[in-house]
Amino acid sequence: MALENYEQDMMRCNRCSYCKWVPHEVMKDARFLGICPSMEKYNFHSRSASGRLITALSLLKERIDLNDASRDTIYQCQMCGGCDVSCKVERDLEPYEIMQELRFRCVEKGVVPPEHLKMVDSLKREANAMGKPKADRGNWADGLGVKYLGKEEADVLFHAGCQYSFDESLWPTARSGLNLLLNAGVDVGIMGKSEVCCGGRGYEMGFKDVLTQFAKRNTKFWKTAGVRTVVTPCADCYQSFKVLYDKIGKKEDVEILHITQFIHRLIKEGKIKLTKEVPLNVTYHDPCHLGRLADPWIHWEGEEKRVFGQMIVHDPPKEKRFGLNGVYDVPREILKAIPGLKLTEMHRIREYAWCCGSGSGVKEAYPDFAESTAAKRIEEARSVGAEALVSSCPWCKSNFEDCATETGDSIQVYDILDLVQQAI
């Protein structure tokens, strides 16, 4: 849909500010009531979802032009989806889709952060978001003795993703994840140098053709290789494969799993046994792309109608995506199964979780904003007495570690794979 198709949503937003907070009924601590990192950082209505709907309407009505100021208003946002979930508790608007369409419009007009142009150039030249040579993509798996699909066949494809493939500080986590599958007897292979980006991050930044191009490349490889299951340790890749590919009509008949789901299955089958104690008090951070943004895409065709000349209704009724169907229970069940480990929940969890701060190009274009958002989450983890902050996304882990280093906080940061490996 185009930006113009959402004009009624822009008009119907009554500035209730639900998009700025977790819903009242789940508020637990006055320090942690916000859902919108943009509002936390900039504290101005234009940085909220409601404010961006005003920006979108003003652009449609040609009241404003796209310039550096309006660009920052649009892009100083992690596209975490928290505003969208909170809005839908009260209304049936689509703030997330409008903000996504705003970015498409920015790309069409050539008004985007310079740092995003660099990333997209890397995606086009090197097929990754990290600006690294594509020839180095498979180096993280050297010496593991894993199958390379294209040369050999396997039932399961392990798709590492850009961050795990090129950030050497994360290689031990990626290698642990793959080793867990190999040691459990899974018939698994990797794409090595042939692996390419999922395309999701470029899409969120407004470059929709990037997603289409990489979706075609990935799904073609899956078909050619004959894999039945695609497993990824990256939350961004999982959401792209599971939700965005379906959204743009590129859904394939393969099983898409985040690695926590696959490991949980192997634990239940007795193929992975957690026997060693890990004496640690941890809290779990729900990655946006594994949680609320992983809600399956709902295809709807219909029309908006006015009842009695005023109330807008959808015919047929449009089902809301509340963020309820993300991957929430599985990571927690894995952590609870680790001997000696204590899981303490934060105040904002599951579909109302606070973002790590690194999403949608914010880390590259507005690093101070990414850090302040991560710092707020670390503060929340500390407030419940956690010694360690655990997530299941490389972007989250990297940003939390960078923030802790920068601020001098001694909190430990883990990917859930790190703790599973310790427990074996």
C-alpha positions in Angstrom: 0.0 0.0 0.0 1.1 3.6 -0.6 1.3 6.4 1.9 -1.9 7.9 0.4 -3.9 4.7 1.4 -3.4 5.5 5.0 -4.7 9.1 5.0 -7.8 8.2 7.0 -5.6 6.7 9.7 -3.6 9.9 9.8 -6.9 11.9 10.1 -8.3 9.6 12.8 -5.4 9.8 15.2 -6.7 11.8 18.1 -3.3 12.3 19.8 -4.3 10.1 22.7 -0.6 9.3 23.4 -1.1 5.6 23.8 1.8 5.2 21.3 4.1 6.7 23.9 3.5 4.3 26.9 2.9 0.7 27.8 -0.8 0.3 28.3 -2.0 1.5 31.7 -3.1 -1.9 32.9 0.4 -3.4 32.6 2.3 -0.4 34.1 4.4 -1.6 37.1 7.1 1.0 37.8 7.0 4.7 37.3 10.6 4.6 36.0 9.7 2.3 33.2 6.4 3.4 31.7 7.6 4.4 28.2 7.3 2.3 25.1 8.8 4.8 22.6 12.6 5.3 22.7 12.2 8.4 20.5 10.1 10.1 23.1 12.4 9.0 25.9 15.4 10.6 24.1 13.9 13.7 22.4 10.7 14.3 24.5 8.9 16.1 21.6 5.6 15.0 20.1 7.0 14.9 16.6 9.1 12.0 17.6 6.1 9.9 18.6 4.1 7.7 16.2 1.3 10.2 16.5 3.7 13.0 15.6 5.0 11.1 12.6 1.4 10.6 11.4 1.1 14.4 11.4 4.3 14.6 9.4 2.9 12.1 6.9 -0.3 14.0 6.6 1.5 17.3 6.1 3.6 15.7 3.3 0.5 14.4 1.6 -1.2 17.8 1.8 2.1 19.5 0.6 2.2 21.6 3.7 5.9 20.7 4.3 8.8 19.4 2.2 11.2 16.7 3.0 14.5 18.2 4.3 17.1 17.4 6.9 14.8 18.3 9.8 11.9 16.2 8.6 14.3 13.4 7.7 15.6 13.2 11.3 12.0 13.3 12.6 11.3 10.2 10.5 14.5 8.3 11.0 15.2 8.9 14.7 13.2 5.8 15.4 14.2 2.2 15.7 11.0 0.9 14.1 10.7 -1.3 17.1 6.9 -1.6 16.8 6.1 -0.8 20.5 4.0 2.2 19.5 1.9 0.1 17.1 1.1 -2.6 19.7 0.1 0.0 22.3 -2.0 2.0 19.8 -3.9 -1.1 18.9 -5.0 -1.7 22.5 -7.1 1.4 22.1 -7.5 2.0 18.3 -7.3 0.1 15.0 -4.8 2.4 13.3 -1.6 1.3 11.5 1.1 3.7 12.8 3.9 1.2 12.0 2.9 0.8 8.4 2.6 4.6 8.0 6.1 5.1 9.4 7.4 2.4 7.0 5.7 4.1 4.0 7.2 7.4 5.2 10.6 5.9 4.8 9.8 4.6 1.3 8.8 8.1 0.4 12.1 9.5 1.8 14.1 7.0 -0.3 12.0 7.9 -3.4 12.9 11.6 -2.8 16.5 10.9 -2.0 16.3 12.3 1.6 17.9 9.7 3.8 20.7 9.7 6.4 24.1 9.4 4.6 25.0 6.5 6.8 22.1 4.5 5.4 23.3 5.1 1.9 26.6 3.6 2.9 24.9 0.5 4.3 22.7 0.0 1.2 25.8 0.4 -1.0 27.4 -2.4 1.0 24.2 -4.5 0.6 24.3 -4.0 -3.2 28.1 -4.6 -3.6 28.9 -7.1 -0.9 25.4 -8.6 0.0 25.8 -7.7 3.6 25.0 -4.8 5.9 28.4 -4.7 7.6 30.5 -3.2 4.8 32.7 -6.3 4.7 33.9 -8.3 1.7 31.4 -11.0 0.8 34.3 -13.4 0.2 34.9 -13.5 4.0 31.3 -14.4 4.8 31.9 -18.0 5.7 35.1 -17.5 7.7 33.3 -17.7 11.1 32.6 -21.4 10.5 36.2 -22.4 9.6 37.2 -25.8 11.0 33.8 -26.9 12.2 33.5 -29.6 9.6 30.0 -28.5 8.5 28.4 -29.3 5.1 28.4 -26.5 2.5 25.1 -26.5 0.7 25.4 -26.3 -3.0 28.2 -28.8 -2.8 26.5 -31.2 -0.4 22.9 -31.7 0.7 21.3 -31.3 4.1 17.8 -31.1 5.6 18.5 -28.0 7.7 20.1 -24.7 6.6 21.9 -22.7 9.3 21.6 -19.1 8.2 24.1 -17.1 10.3 23.1 -13.6 9.1 25.3 -10.5 8.5 26.1 -9.6 12.1 27.2 -13.1 13.2 29.1 -13.6 9.9 31.3 -10.5 10.1 31.5 -9.3 13.8 34.4 -11.5 15.1 33.5 -10.8 18.7 30.2 -12.7 18.0 31.8 -15.6 16.2 32.1 -17.8 19.4 28.3 -17.5 19.8 27.6 -18.4 16.2 30.0 -21.3 16.3 28.4 -22.5 19.6 24.9 -22.4 18.0 26.1 -24.5 15.0 28.0 -26.9 17.1 24.9 -27.5 19.3 23.1 -28.7 16.2 26.1 -30.8 14.9 26.6 -32.5 18.2 22.9 -33.3 18.4 23.1 -35.2 15.2 21.2 -32.7 13.1 21.7 -32.9 9.3 22.7 -29.3 8.9 24.6 -27.2 6.4 25.6 -23.6 5.8 25.8 -21.5 2.7 29.3 -20.1 3.5 30.3 -17.5 1.0 27.1 -17.9 -0.9 25.0 -16.7 2.1 23.4 -13.2 1.6 21.6 -10.7 3.7 17.9 -11.3 4.6 17.2 -7.8 3.3 15.1 -6.8 6.4 17.3 -4.0 7.7 17.4 -2.3 4.3 13.6 -2.6 4.0 13.1 -1.0 7.4 15.3 1.9 6.3 13.0 2.5 3.4 14.8 0.6 0.6 12.0 -1.8 -0.2 13.6 -3.2 -3.4 16.5 -4.5 -1.2 14.1 -6.9 0.5 12.6 -8.1 -2.8 16.0 -8.7 -4.3 17.4 -10.7 -1.3 14.1 -12.6 -0.8 14.4 -13.8 -4.4 18.0 -14.9 -3.9 17.4 -16.6 -0.6 14.2 -18.5 -1.6 15.8 -19.6 -4.8 18.7 -21.0 -2.9 16.4 -22.8 -0.5 14.6 -24.4 -3.4 17.7 -25.4 -5.3 19.3 -26.8 -2.1 16.2 -28.7 -1.2 16.3 -27.7 2.5 13.2 -28.4 4.6 14.1 -26.2 7.5 15.8 -22.8 7.8 17.3 -22.1 11.2 18.8 -18.7 12.1 20.3 -17.3 15.3 19.5 -13.8 14.2 16.2 -12.2 15.2 16.2 -9.8 12.3 16.7 -12.7 9.8 13.9 -14.7 11.5 11.4 -11.8 11.2 12.4 -11.2 7.6 12.0 -14.8 6.5 8.9 -15.5 8.6 7.0 -12.2 8.2 8.4 -9.8 5.6 8.8 -12.4 2.9 5.1 -13.4 3.4 4.1 -9.7 3.4 5.7 -9.1 -0.1 4.5 -12.4 -1.5 7.7 -14.4 -1.3 6.7 -16.9 1.3 8.2 -20.4 0.6 7.0 -23.8 1.8 9.9 -24.3 4.2 9.9 -24.4 8.0 11.4 -21.1 9.4 12.7 -21.4 12.9 14.8 -19.2 15.2 17.6 -21.2 16.8 15.9 -21.0 20.2 12.9 -22.9 18.8 15.1 -25.5 17.3 17.2 -26.0 20.4 14.1 -26.2 22.5 12.9 -29.0 20.3 16.2 -30.8 20.7 16.0 -30.4 24.4 12.5 -31.9 24.5 13.7 -34.8 22.3 16.6 -35.5 24.7 19.3 -34.7 22.1 20.6 -31.7 24.1 21.0 -32.3 27.8 21.6 -29.3 30.1 23.4 -30.8 33.1 26.0 -28.3 34.3 25.1 -25.6 36.8 25.3 -22.0 35.7 24.9 -20.0 39.0 23.7 -16.7 37.6 20.7 -14.4 38.2 19.7 -13.2 34.7 16.9 -11.3 33.1 15.7 -11.9 29.5 15.4 -9.1 26.9 12.8 -9.8 24.2 14.3 -8.7 20.8 11.7 -6.7 18.9 12.2 -8.8 15.7 11.7 -12.1 17.6 8.9 -10.8 19.7 6.2 -8.3 18.6 7.5 -7.8 15.1 7.5 -11.6 14.5 3.7 -11.7 14.7 2.7 -13.6 11.5 1.6 -11.3 8.6 -2.1 -11.1 8.1 -3.2 -10.6 4.5 -6.4 -8.4 4.2 -8.3 -7.3 1.2 -11.3 -5.1 1.6 -12.3 -1.5 1.8 -12.9 1.3 4.4 -16.4 2.4 4.8 -18.1 5.2 6.7 -21.0 4.3 9.0 -23.6 7.0 9.3 -21.2 9.3 7.4 -18.6 9.4 10.1 -17.3 6.2 11.7 -14.7 4.3 9.6 -15.1 0.5 9.5 -13.3 -2.2 7.5 -15.3 -4.5 5.3 -14.6 -7.4 5.9 -13.3 -6.7 9.5 -9.5 -6.3 9.6 -7.7 -8.5 12.2 -5.2 -6.6 14.4 -1.6 -7.7 14.9 -1.1 -7.2 18.6 2.4 -8.7 18.8 1.1 -11.6 20.8 2.4 -14.4 18.6 6.1 -13.7 18.7 8.7 -16.1 20.2 8.3 -15.4 23.9 7.9 -18.6 25.9 10.6 -20.8 24.2 13.7 -18.7 25.3 12.4 -18.5 28.8 11.8 -22.2 29.0 15.3 -22.8 27.9 16.7 -20.5 30.6 14.5 -22.1 33.2 15.9 -25.5 32.2 19.5 -24.5 32.9 20.5 -25.8 36.4 21.5 -23.1 38.9 20.2 -20.3 36.7 17.6 -17.9 38.1 15.4 -15.9 35.7 14.0 -12.6 37.0 11.7 -10.7 34.7 11.9 -7.0 33.9 8.9 -4.7 34.1 8.5 -4.4 30.3 8.5 -7.8 28.7 7.0 -9.7 25.7 5.0 -7.5 23.4 5.7 -4.5 25.6 9.4 -5.0 25.8 11.7 -1.9 25.6 13.9 -1.9 22.4 17.7 -2.5 22.6 18.2 0.6 20.6 20.1 -0.6 17.5 17.3 -1.2 15.0 16.4 0.3 11.7 19.8 2.0 11.1 19.7 4.1 14.3 23.0 2.5 15.5 24.7 3.7 12.3 23.1 7.1 11.9 22.4 8.2 15.5 24.8 6.2 17.8 24.1 8.4 20.8 20.4 7.6 20.5 21.2 3.8 20.2 23.3 4.0 23.4 20.8 6.0 25.5 18.1 3.4 24.6 20.3 0.5 25.6 21.3 2.3 28.8 17.6 2.6 29.8 17.2 -1.2 29.3 20.3 -1.9 31.3 19.0 0.3 34.1 15.7 -1.7 34.0 17.7 -5.0 34.2 19.6 -3.6 37.2 16.4 -2.5 38.9 15.2 -6.1 39.2 18.6 -7.3 40.6 19.9 -9.1 37.5 23.6 -9.8 37.2 23.3 -10.5 33.5 21.2 -9.4 30.6 20.4 -12.2 28.2 18.9 -11.9 24.7 18.7 -14.0 21.5 19.7 -11.5 18.8 23.2 -10.4 17.8 22.2 -6.8 17.3 20.9 -6.6 20.8 23.9 -8.3 22.3 26.3 -6.0 20.4 24.5 -2.8 21.3 24.2 -3.7 25.0 27.9 -4.6 25.2 28.9 -1.4 23.5 26.7 0.6 25.9 28.0 -1.2 29.0 31.6 -0.5 27.8 30.9 3.1 27.0 29.1 3.8 30.3 31.3 1.7 32.5 28.5 -0.6 33.6 29.7 -4.1 34.7 26.6 -6.0 33.8 27.3 -9.2 31.9 25.7 -9.6 28.5 24.9 -13.0 27.0 23.2 -14.5 24.0 21.1 -17.4 25.2 23.4 -19.7 23.1 26.3 -18.8 25.3 24.5 -20.0 28.4 23.2 -23.2 26.8 26.8 -24.0 25.8 27.9 -23.5 29.4 25.2 -25.8 30.7 26.3 -28.8 28.5 
